[in-house]
Amino acid sequence: MSSILRLWYSPRIILGSTFLLIATLAAASMGQAGGAKGPARHFEYVHQEIQADALTQSLNDLDGQGWEVFQIVPSWQIKNENAETILSPRAYVVFGRRPIAAK
């Protein structure tokens, strides 16, 4: 019996048991140990053109509507003033997605 207790108190056994216990508790807390998954979310992918001078306010409005913006692409305008060519943003095309309401 004492040899079994000495084996149990071995540092390798204690360390291995501790790691196994931590991994089991972490998997259970994350819901990976056979837990039910929530319903699948479906998204609608949309885009909108926004004038350059109203970009910040428009992005705040889109955020309030539940958009998840993933790309902003500028539309450029070429100006030639006083023999100097200037490239300036005219508008931005915002690409994003928003959740589709459950039916």
Backbone as XML, in Angstrom:
<?xml version="1.0"?>
<chain id="A" units="angstrom">
  <residue number="1" name="MET">
    <atom name="N" x="0.817" y="-1.195" z="0.000"/>
    <atom name="CA" x="0.000" y="0.000" z="0.000"/>
    <atom name="C" x="0.862" y="1.262" z="0.000"/>
  </residue>
  <residue number="2" name="SER">
    <atom name="N" x="1.957" y="1.204" z="0.724"/>
    <atom name="CA" x="2.809" y="2.387" z="0.794"/>
    <atom name="C" x="3.468" y="2.671" z="-0.546"/>
  </residue>
  <residue number="3" name="SER">
    <atom name="N" x="3.725" y="1.630" z="-1.364"/>
    <atom name="CA" x="4.317" y="1.868" z="-2.685"/>
    <atom name="C" x="3.323" y="2.572" z="-3.602"/>
  </residue>
  <residue number="4" name="ILE">
    <atom name="N" x="2.027" y="2.276" z="-3.451"/>
    <atom name="CA" x="0.995" y="2.961" z="-4.243"/>
    <atom name="C" x="0.915" y="4.427" z="-3.847"/>
  </residue>
  <residue number="5" name="LEU">
    <atom name="N" x="0.979" y="4.708" z="-2.554"/>
    <atom name="CA" x="0.946" y="6.094" z="-2.090"/>
    <atom name="C" x="2.183" y="6.853" z="-2.556"/>
  </residue>
  <residue number="6" name="ARG">
    <atom name="N" x="3.353" y="6.213" z="-2.527"/>
    <atom name="CA" x="4.560" y="6.879" z="-3.016"/>
    <atom name="C" x="4.452" y="7.188" z="-4.506"/>
  </residue>
  <residue number="7" name="LEU">
    <atom name="N" x="3.851" y="6.260" z="-5.259"/>
    <atom name="CA" x="3.661" y="6.490" z="-6.689"/>
    <atom name="C" x="2.695" y="7.649" z="-6.918"/>
  </residue>
  <residue number="8" name="TRP">
    <atom name="N" x="1.626" y="7.716" z="-6.113"/>
    <atom name="CA" x="0.636" y="8.787" z="-6.263"/>
    <atom name="C" x="1.243" y="10.155" z="-5.943"/>
  </residue>
  <residue number="9" name="TYR">
    <atom name="N" x="2.139" y="10.208" z="-5.009"/>
    <atom name="CA" x="2.764" y="11.474" z="-4.622"/>
    <atom name="C" x="3.952" y="11.839" z="-5.505"/>
  </residue>
  <residue number="10" name="SER">
    <atom name="N" x="4.193" y="11.097" z="-6.539"/>
    <atom name="CA" x="5.266" y="11.417" z="-7.477"/>
    <atom name="C" x="4.943" y="12.744" z="-8.164"/>
  </residue>
  <residue number="11" name="PRO">
    <atom name="N" x="5.931" y="13.620" z="-8.355"/>
    <atom name="CA" x="5.677" y="14.925" z="-8.980"/>
    <atom name="C" x="5.070" y="14.810" z="-10.388"/>
  </residue>
  <residue number="12" name="ARG">
    <atom name="N" x="5.435" y="13.806" z="-11.136"/>
    <atom name="CA" x="4.878" y="13.649" z="-12.474"/>
    <atom name="C" x="3.388" y="13.342" z="-12.428"/>
  </residue>
  <residue number="13" name="ILE">
    <atom name="N" x="2.995" y="12.486" z="-11.516"/>
    <atom name="CA" x="1.580" y="12.127" z="-11.386"/>
    <atom name="C" x="0.773" y="13.338" z="-10.930"/>
  </residue>
  <residue number="14" name="ILE">
    <atom name="N" x="1.287" y="14.069" z="-9.956"/>
    <atom name="CA" x="0.573" y="15.250" z="-9.450"/>
    <atom name="C" x="0.447" y="16.302" z="-10.548"/>
  </residue>
  <residue number="15" name="LEU">
    <atom name="N" x="1.528" y="16.556" z="-11.268"/>
    <atom name="CA" x="1.506" y="17.549" z="-12.343"/>
    <atom name="C" x="0.569" y="17.127" z="-13.474"/>
  </residue>
  <residue number="16" name="GLY">
    <atom name="N" x="0.629" y="15.872" z="-13.883"/>
    <atom name="CA" x="-0.250" y="15.368" z="-14.939"/>
    <atom name="C" x="-1.714" y="15.427" z="-14.546"/>
  </residue>
  <residue number="17" name="SER">
    <atom name="N" x="-2.009" y="15.064" z="-13.304"/>
    <atom name="CA" x="-3.395" y="15.116" z="-12.826"/>
    <atom name="C" x="-3.909" y="16.546" z="-12.777"/>
  </residue>
  <residue number="18" name="THR">
    <atom name="N" x="-3.045" y="17.470" z="-12.383"/>
    <atom name="CA" x="-3.434" y="18.878" z="-12.325"/>
    <atom name="C" x="-3.739" y="19.416" z="-13.721"/>
  </residue>
  <residue number="19" name="PHE">
    <atom name="N" x="-2.894" y="19.103" z="-14.697"/>
    <atom name="CA" x="-3.149" y="19.550" z="-16.067"/>
    <atom name="C" x="-4.427" y="18.947" z="-16.632"/>
  </residue>
  <residue number="20" name="LEU">
    <atom name="N" x="-4.677" y="17.693" z="-16.347"/>
    <atom name="CA" x="-5.901" y="17.036" z="-16.814"/>
    <atom name="C" x="-7.135" y="17.689" z="-16.201"/>
  </residue>
  <residue number="21" name="LEU">
    <atom name="N" x="-7.067" y="18.003" z="-14.923"/>
    <atom name="CA" x="-8.188" y="18.659" z="-14.257"/>
    <atom name="C" x="-8.424" y="20.056" z="-14.839"/>
  </residue>
  <residue number="22" name="ILE">
    <atom name="N" x="-7.370" y="20.810" z="-15.078"/>
    <atom name="CA" x="-7.508" y="22.165" z="-15.640"/>
    <atom name="C" x="-8.094" y="22.099" z="-17.050"/>
  </residue>
  <residue number="23" name="ALA">
    <atom name="N" x="-7.612" y="21.168" z="-17.878"/>
    <atom name="CA" x="-8.124" y="21.045" z="-19.246"/>
    <atom name="C" x="-9.599" y="20.654" z="-19.253"/>
  </residue>
  <residue number="24" name="THR">
    <atom name="N" x="-9.988" y="19.766" z="-18.363"/>
    <atom name="CA" x="-11.395" y="19.352" z="-18.284"/>
    <atom name="C" x="-12.281" y="20.508" z="-17.855"/>
  </residue>
  <residue number="25" name="LEU">
    <atom name="N" x="-11.854" y="21.254" z="-16.847"/>
    <atom name="CA" x="-12.651" y="22.398" z="-16.381"/>
    <atom name="C" x="-12.726" y="23.494" z="-17.438"/>
  </residue>
  <residue number="26" name="ALA">
    <atom name="N" x="-11.640" y="23.731" z="-18.160"/>
    <atom name="CA" x="-11.656" y="24.754" z="-19.206"/>
    <atom name="C" x="-12.591" y="24.363" z="-20.341"/>
  </residue>
  <residue number="27" name="ALA">
    <atom name="N" x="-12.561" y="23.098" z="-20.743"/>
    <atom name="CA" x="-13.455" y="22.641" z="-21.819"/>
    <atom name="C" x="-14.908" y="22.721" z="-21.387"/>
  </residue>
  <residue number="28" name="ALA">
    <atom name="N" x="-15.188" y="22.407" z="-20.142"/>
    <atom name="CA" x="-16.568" y="22.468" z="-19.650"/>
    <atom name="C" x="-17.058" y="23.905" z="-19.569"/>
  </residue>
  <residue number="29" name="SER">
    <atom name="N" x="-16.184" y="24.830" z="-19.160"/>
    <atom name="CA" x="-16.610" y="26.227" z="-19.043"/>
    <atom name="C" x="-16.812" y="26.874" z="-20.398"/>
  </residue>
  <residue number="30" name="MET">
    <atom name="N" x="-16.139" y="26.388" z="-21.442"/>
    <atom name="CA" x="-16.295" y="26.941" z="-22.783"/>
    <atom name="C" x="-17.439" y="26.287" z="-23.539"/>
  </residue>
  <residue number="31" name="GLY">
    <atom name="N" x="-18.062" y="25.306" z="-22.971"/>
    <atom name="CA" x="-19.187" y="24.658" z="-23.629"/>
    <atom name="C" x="-18.772" y="23.670" z="-24.693"/>
  </residue>
  <residue number="32" name="GLN">
    <atom name="N" x="-17.533" y="23.211" z="-24.664"/>
    <atom name="CA" x="-17.057" y="22.289" z="-25.676"/>
    <atom name="C" x="-17.238" y="20.835" z="-25.260"/>
  </residue>
  <residue number="33" name="ALA">
    <atom name="N" x="-17.667" y="20.603" z="-24.076"/>
    <atom name="CA" x="-17.810" y="19.235" z="-23.599"/>
    <atom name="C" x="-19.228" y="18.738" z="-23.876"/>
  </residue>
  <residue number="34" name="GLY">
    <atom name="N" x="-19.633" y="18.747" z="-25.147"/>
    <atom name="CA" x="-20.939" y="18.228" z="-25.526"/>
    <atom name="C" x="-22.078" y="19.205" z="-25.328"/>
  </residue>
  <residue number="35" name="GLY">
    <atom name="N" x="-21.773" y="20.466" z="-25.147"/>
    <atom name="CA" x="-22.827" y="21.460" z="-24.950"/>
    <atom name="C" x="-23.560" y="21.760" z="-26.241"/>
  </residue>
  <residue number="36" name="ALA">
    <atom name="N" x="-24.788" y="22.243" z="-26.117"/>
    <atom name="CA" x="-25.588" y="22.581" z="-27.296"/>
    <atom name="C" x="-25.119" y="23.912" z="-27.875"/>
  </residue>
  <residue number="37" name="LYS">
    <atom name="N" x="-25.085" y="23.984" z="-29.172"/>
    <atom name="CA" x="-24.696" y="25.222" z="-29.856"/>
    <atom name="C" x="-25.940" y="26.067" z="-30.105"/>
  </residue>
  <residue number="38" name="GLY">
    <atom name="N" x="-25.724" y="27.374" z="-30.180"/>
    <atom name="CA" x="-26.829" y="28.282" z="-30.463"/>
    <atom name="C" x="-27.225" y="28.201" z="-31.931"/>
  </residue>
  <residue number="39" name="PRO">
    <atom name="N" x="-28.295" y="28.865" z="-32.301"/>
    <atom name="CA" x="-28.732" y="28.837" z="-33.701"/>
    <atom name="C" x="-27.716" y="29.545" z="-34.595"/>
  </residue>
  <residue number="40" name="ALA">
    <atom name="N" x="-27.614" y="29.084" z="-35.811"/>
    <atom name="CA" x="-26.685" y="29.686" z="-36.769"/>
    <atom name="C" x="-27.143" y="31.098" z="-37.116"/>
  </residue>
  <residue number="41" name="ARG">
    <atom name="N" x="-26.197" y="32.028" z="-37.168"/>
    <atom name="CA" x="-26.528" y="33.412" z="-37.515"/>
    <atom name="C" x="-26.356" y="33.596" z="-39.014"/>
  </residue>
  <residue number="42" name="HIS">
    <atom name="N" x="-27.286" y="34.297" z="-39.619"/>
    <atom name="CA" x="-27.229" y="34.579" z="-41.049"/>
    <atom name="C" x="-27.080" y="36.081" z="-41.231"/>
  </residue>
  <residue number="43" name="PHE">
    <atom name="N" x="-26.277" y="36.453" z="-42.235"/>
    <atom name="CA" x="-25.985" y="37.863" z="-42.468"/>
    <atom name="C" x="-26.399" y="38.281" z="-43.867"/>
  </residue>
  <residue number="44" name="GLU">
    <atom name="N" x="-26.714" y="39.556" z="-43.976"/>
    <atom name="CA" x="-26.982" y="40.189" z="-45.262"/>
    <atom name="C" x="-25.770" y="41.074" z="-45.561"/>
  </residue>
  <residue number="45" name="TYR">
    <atom name="N" x="-25.141" y="40.864" z="-46.711"/>
    <atom name="CA" x="-23.966" y="41.648" z="-47.097"/>
    <atom name="C" x="-24.426" y="42.821" z="-47.948"/>
  </residue>
  <residue number="46" name="VAL">
    <atom name="N" x="-24.036" y="44.019" z="-47.541"/>
    <atom name="CA" x="-24.534" y="45.240" z="-48.165"/>
    <atom name="C" x="-23.373" y="46.212" z="-48.404"/>
  </residue>
  <residue number="47" name="HIS">
    <atom name="N" x="-23.642" y="47.207" z="-49.255"/>
    <atom name="CA" x="-22.681" y="48.282" z="-49.466"/>
    <atom name="C" x="-23.446" y="49.591" z="-49.637"/>
  </residue>
  <residue number="48" name="GLN">
    <atom name="N" x="-22.746" y="50.683" z="-49.371"/>
    <atom name="CA" x="-23.369" y="51.997" z="-49.452"/>
    <atom name="C" x="-22.291" y="53.019" z="-49.788"/>
  </residue>
  <residue number="49" name="GLU">
    <atom name="N" x="-22.637" y="53.973" z="-50.656"/>
    <atom name="CA" x="-21.705" y="55.054" z="-50.978"/>
    <atom name="C" x="-21.966" y="56.223" z="-50.039"/>
  </residue>
  <residue number="50" name="ILE">
    <atom name="N" x="-20.885" y="56.760" z="-49.496"/>
    <atom name="CA" x="-20.969" y="57.848" z="-48.524"/>
    <atom name="C" x="-20.108" y="59.002" z="-49.025"/>
  </residue>
  <residue number="51" name="GLN">
    <atom name="N" x="-20.636" y="60.212" z="-48.970"/>
    <atom name="CA" x="-19.870" y="61.394" z="-49.376"/>
    <atom name="C" x="-18.707" y="61.606" z="-48.397"/>
  </residue>
  <residue number="52" name="ALA">
    <atom name="N" x="-17.594" y="62.114" z="-48.910"/>
    <atom name="CA" x="-16.374" y="62.230" z="-48.121"/>
    <atom name="C" x="-16.537" y="63.133" z="-46.906"/>
  </residue>
  <residue number="53" name="ASP">
    <atom name="N" x="-17.323" y="64.189" z="-47.033"/>
    <atom name="CA" x="-17.454" y="65.123" z="-45.915"/>
    <atom name="C" x="-18.361" y="64.610" z="-44.802"/>
  </residue>
  <residue number="54" name="ALA">
    <atom name="N" x="-19.063" y="63.519" z="-45.021"/>
    <atom name="CA" x="-19.974" y="62.982" z="-44.007"/>
    <atom name="C" x="-19.575" y="61.570" z="-43.574"/>
  </residue>
  <residue number="55" name="LEU">
    <atom name="N" x="-18.317" y="61.225" z="-43.731"/>
    <atom name="CA" x="-17.885" y="59.846" z="-43.465"/>
    <atom name="C" x="-18.063" y="59.449" z="-42.006"/>
  </residue>
  <residue number="56" name="THR">
    <atom name="N" x="-17.573" y="60.244" z="-41.091"/>
    <atom name="CA" x="-17.618" y="59.875" z="-39.672"/>
    <atom name="C" x="-19.052" y="59.723" z="-39.174"/>
  </residue>
  <residue number="57" name="GLN">
    <atom name="N" x="-19.897" y="60.687" z="-39.470"/>
    <atom name="CA" x="-21.285" y="60.618" z="-39.018"/>
    <atom name="C" x="-22.008" y="59.427" z="-39.651"/>
  </residue>
  <residue number="58" name="SER">
    <atom name="N" x="-21.745" y="59.175" z="-40.932"/>
    <atom name="CA" x="-22.402" y="58.057" z="-41.615"/>
    <atom name="C" x="-21.967" y="56.714" z="-41.030"/>
  </residue>
  <residue number="59" name="LEU">
    <atom name="N" x="-20.678" y="56.575" z="-40.686"/>
    <atom name="CA" x="-20.208" y="55.331" z="-40.064"/>
    <atom name="C" x="-20.840" y="55.135" z="-38.690"/>
  </residue>
  <residue number="60" name="ASN">
    <atom name="N" x="-21.010" y="56.211" z="-37.936"/>
    <atom name="CA" x="-21.701" y="56.107" z="-36.650"/>
    <atom name="C" x="-23.148" y="55.676" z="-36.840"/>
  </residue>
  <residue number="61" name="ASP">
    <atom name="N" x="-23.812" y="56.211" z="-37.873"/>
    <atom name="CA" x="-25.195" y="55.817" z="-38.163"/>
    <atom name="C" x="-25.283" y="54.349" z="-38.559"/>
  </residue>
  <residue number="62" name="LEU">
    <atom name="N" x="-24.350" y="53.892" z="-39.388"/>
    <atom name="CA" x="-24.347" y="52.488" z="-39.805"/>
    <atom name="C" x="-24.108" y="51.563" z="-38.617"/>
  </residue>
  <residue number="63" name="ASP">
    <atom name="N" x="-23.251" y="51.976" z="-37.706"/>
    <atom name="CA" x="-23.017" y="51.185" z="-36.503"/>
    <atom name="C" x="-24.294" y="51.087" z="-35.667"/>
  </residue>
  <residue number="64" name="GLY">
    <atom name="N" x="-25.029" y="52.177" z="-35.583"/>
    <atom name="CA" x="-26.298" y="52.167" z="-34.858"/>
    <atom name="C" x="-27.344" y="51.265" z="-35.494"/>
  </residue>
  <residue number="65" name="GLN">
    <atom name="N" x="-27.221" y="51.023" z="-36.802"/>
    <atom name="CA" x="-28.142" y="50.139" z="-37.512"/>
    <atom name="C" x="-27.692" y="48.678" z="-37.460"/>
  </residue>
  <residue number="66" name="GLY">
    <atom name="N" x="-26.578" y="48.401" z="-36.780"/>
    <atom name="CA" x="-26.111" y="47.034" z="-36.622"/>
    <atom name="C" x="-25.156" y="46.548" z="-37.694"/>
  </residue>
  <residue number="67" name="TRP">
    <atom name="N" x="-24.606" y="47.457" z="-38.491"/>
    <atom name="CA" x="-23.654" y="47.062" z="-39.536"/>
    <atom name="C" x="-22.332" y="46.658" z="-38.900"/>
  </residue>
  <residue number="68" name="GLU">
    <atom name="N" x="-21.695" y="45.666" z="-39.486"/>
    <atom name="CA" x="-20.324" y="45.311" z="-39.159"/>
    <atom name="C" x="-19.505" y="45.643" z="-40.405"/>
  </residue>
  <residue number="69" name="VAL">
    <atom name="N" x="-18.813" y="46.784" z="-40.380"/>
    <atom name="CA" x="-18.074" y="47.275" z="-41.545"/>
    <atom name="C" x="-16.762" y="46.513" z="-41.656"/>
  </residue>
  <residue number="70" name="PHE">
    <atom name="N" x="-16.464" y="46.005" z="-42.862"/>
    <atom name="CA" x="-15.210" y="45.293" z="-43.038"/>
    <atom name="C" x="-14.322" y="45.880" z="-44.135"/>
  </residue>
  <residue number="71" name="GLN">
    <atom name="N" x="-14.814" y="46.840" z="-44.912"/>
    <atom name="CA" x="-13.962" y="47.470" z="-45.917"/>
    <atom name="C" x="-14.515" y="48.832" z="-46.291"/>
  </residue>
  <residue number="72" name="ILE">
    <atom name="N" x="-13.612" y="49.808" z="-46.465"/>
    <atom name="CA" x="-13.962" y="51.152" z="-46.926"/>
    <atom name="C" x="-13.046" y="51.472" z="-48.101"/>
  </residue>
  <residue number="73" name="VAL">
    <atom name="N" x="-13.647" y="51.746" z="-49.259"/>
    <atom name="CA" x="-12.883" y="51.995" z="-50.487"/>
    <atom name="C" x="-13.162" y="53.426" z="-50.951"/>
  </residue>
  <residue number="74" name="PRO">
    <atom name="N" x="-12.112" y="54.237" z="-51.150"/>
    <atom name="CA" x="-12.349" y="55.613" z="-51.611"/>
    <atom name="C" x="-12.599" y="55.671" z="-53.113"/>
  </residue>
  <residue number="75" name="SER">
    <atom name="N" x="-13.425" y="56.637" z="-53.518"/>
    <atom name="CA" x="-13.612" y="56.985" z="-54.931"/>
    <atom name="C" x="-12.890" y="58.314" z="-55.116"/>
  </residue>
  <residue number="76" name="TRP">
    <atom name="N" x="-11.900" y="58.338" z="-55.999"/>
    <atom name="CA" x="-11.042" y="59.510" z="-56.133"/>
    <atom name="C" x="-11.539" y="60.468" z="-57.196"/>
  </residue>
  <residue number="77" name="GLN">
    <atom name="N" x="-11.194" y="61.723" z="-57.015"/>
    <atom name="CA" x="-11.497" y="62.780" z="-57.977"/>
    <atom name="C" x="-10.179" y="63.483" z="-58.296"/>
  </residue>
  <residue number="78" name="ILE">
    <atom name="N" x="-9.928" y="63.682" z="-59.581"/>
    <atom name="CA" x="-8.697" y="64.356" z="-60.008"/>
    <atom name="C" x="-9.024" y="65.820" z="-60.286"/>
  </residue>
  <residue number="79" name="LYS">
    <atom name="N" x="-8.314" y="66.697" z="-59.598"/>
    <atom name="CA" x="-8.485" y="68.140" z="-59.797"/>
    <atom name="C" x="-7.185" y="68.691" z="-60.378"/>
  </residue>
  <residue number="80" name="ASN">
    <atom name="N" x="-7.334" y="69.586" z="-61.349"/>
    <atom name="CA" x="-6.173" y="70.239" z="-61.948"/>
    <atom name="C" x="-6.343" y="71.739" z="-61.755"/>
  </residue>
  <residue number="81" name="GLU">
    <atom name="N" x="-5.677" y="72.243" z="-60.734"/>
    <atom name="CA" x="-5.770" y="73.662" z="-60.409"/>
    <atom name="C" x="-4.379" y="74.295" z="-60.464"/>
  </residue>
  <residue number="82" name="ASN">
    <atom name="N" x="-4.277" y="75.397" z="-61.198"/>
    <atom name="CA" x="-3.016" y="76.149" z="-61.292"/>
    <atom name="C" x="-1.858" y="75.251" z="-61.719"/>
  </residue>
  <residue number="83" name="ALA">
    <atom name="N" x="-2.110" y="74.427" z="-62.709"/>
    <atom name="CA" x="-1.095" y="73.513" z="-63.259"/>
    <atom name="C" x="-0.604" y="72.504" z="-62.225"/>
  </residue>
  <residue number="84" name="GLU">
    <atom name="N" x="-1.424" y="72.241" z="-61.213"/>
    <atom name="CA" x="-1.083" y="71.268" z="-60.179"/>
    <atom name="C" x="-2.206" y="70.242" z="-60.103"/>
  </residue>
  <residue number="85" name="THR">
    <atom name="N" x="-1.863" y="68.998" z="-60.242"/>
    <atom name="CA" x="-2.855" y="67.924" z="-60.202"/>
    <atom name="C" x="-2.986" y="67.416" z="-58.774"/>
  </residue>
  <residue number="86" name="ILE">
    <atom name="N" x="-4.223" y="67.374" z="-58.320"/>
    <atom name="CA" x="-4.509" y="66.933" z="-56.950"/>
    <atom name="C" x="-5.488" y="65.760" z="-57.013"/>
  </residue>
  <residue number="87" name="LEU">
    <atom name="N" x="-5.197" y="64.746" z="-56.259"/>
    <atom name="CA" x="-6.070" y="63.583" z="-56.145"/>
    <atom name="C" x="-6.740" y="63.651" z="-54.778"/>
  </residue>
  <residue number="88" name="SER">
    <atom name="N" x="-8.060" y="63.786" z="-54.749"/>
    <atom name="CA" x="-8.771" y="63.893" z="-53.470"/>
    <atom name="C" x="-9.960" y="62.934" z="-53.455"/>
  </residue>
  <residue number="89" name="PRO">
    <atom name="N" x="-10.316" y="62.432" z="-52.276"/>
    <atom name="CA" x="-11.447" y="61.513" z="-52.192"/>
    <atom name="C" x="-12.766" y="62.249" z="-52.424"/>
  </residue>
  <residue number="90" name="ARG">
    <atom name="N" x="-13.596" y="61.701" z="-53.286"/>
    <atom name="CA" x="-14.908" y="62.265" z="-53.573"/>
    <atom name="C" x="-15.961" y="61.624" z="-52.682"/>
  </residue>
  <residue number="91" name="ALA">
    <atom name="N" x="-15.872" y="60.324" z="-52.566"/>
    <atom name="CA" x="-16.817" y="59.562" z="-51.758"/>
    <atom name="C" x="-16.133" y="58.273" z="-51.319"/>
  </residue>
  <residue number="92" name="TYR">
    <atom name="N" x="-16.804" y="57.540" z="-50.449"/>
    <atom name="CA" x="-16.301" y="56.248" z="-49.988"/>
    <atom name="C" x="-17.404" y="55.220" z="-50.166"/>
  </residue>
  <residue number="93" name="VAL">
    <atom name="N" x="-17.016" y="54.030" z="-50.587"/>
    <atom name="CA" x="-17.963" y="52.923" z="-50.662"/>
    <atom name="C" x="-17.670" y="52.041" z="-49.458"/>
  </residue>
  <residue number="94" name="VAL">
    <atom name="N" x="-18.674" y="51.862" z="-48.631"/>
    <atom name="CA" x="-18.539" y="51.094" z="-47.398"/>
    <atom name="C" x="-19.185" y="49.732" z="-47.604"/>
  </residue>
  <residue number="95" name="PHE">
    <atom name="N" x="-18.421" y="48.686" z="-47.355"/>
    <atom name="CA" x="-18.921" y="47.320" z="-47.444"/>
    <atom name="C" x="-19.062" y="46.773" z="-46.028"/>
  </residue>
  <residue number="96" name="GLY">
    <atom name="N" x="-20.172" y="46.129" z="-45.776"/>
    <atom name="CA" x="-20.401" y="45.582" z="-44.451"/>
    <atom name="C" x="-21.443" y="44.489" z="-44.472"/>
  </residue>
  <residue number="97" name="ARG">
    <atom name="N" x="-21.757" y="44.038" z="-43.287"/>
    <atom name="CA" x="-22.807" y="43.029" z="-43.147"/>
    <atom name="C" x="-23.612" y="43.360" z="-41.907"/>
  </residue>
  <residue number="98" name="ARG">
    <atom name="N" x="-24.829" y="42.859" z="-41.918"/>
    <atom name="CA" x="-25.700" y="43.037" z="-40.748"/>
    <atom name="C" x="-26.521" y="41.767" z="-40.591"/>
  </residue>
  <residue number="99" name="PRO">
    <atom name="N" x="-26.893" y="41.429" z="-39.378"/>
    <atom name="CA" x="-27.644" y="40.201" z="-39.154"/>
    <atom name="C" x="-29.037" y="40.289" z="-39.775"/>
  </residue>
  <residue number="100" name="ILE">
    <atom name="N" x="-29.479" y="39.177" z="-40.334"/>
    <atom name="CA" x="-30.836" y="39.086" z="-40.867"/>
    <atom name="C" x="-31.761" y="38.759" z="-39.697"/>
  </residue>
  <residue number="101" name="ALA">
    <atom name="N" x="-32.859" y="39.459" z="-39.606"/>
    <atom name="CA" x="-33.803" y="39.235" z="-38.515"/>
    <atom name="C" x="-34.381" y="37.826" z="-38.606"/>
  </residue>
  <residue number="102" name="ALA">
    <atom name="N" x="-34.580" y="37.204" z="-37.455"/>
    <atom name="CA" x="-35.154" y="35.858" z="-37.431"/>
    <atom name="C" x="-36.578" y="35.874" z="-37.955"/>
  </residue>
  <residue number="103" name="LYS">
    <atom name="N" x="-36.906" y="34.841" z="-38.722"/>
    <atom name="CA" x="-38.250" y="34.783" z="-39.319"/>
    <atom name="C" x="-39.193" y="33.995" z="-38.476"/>
  </residue>
</chain>
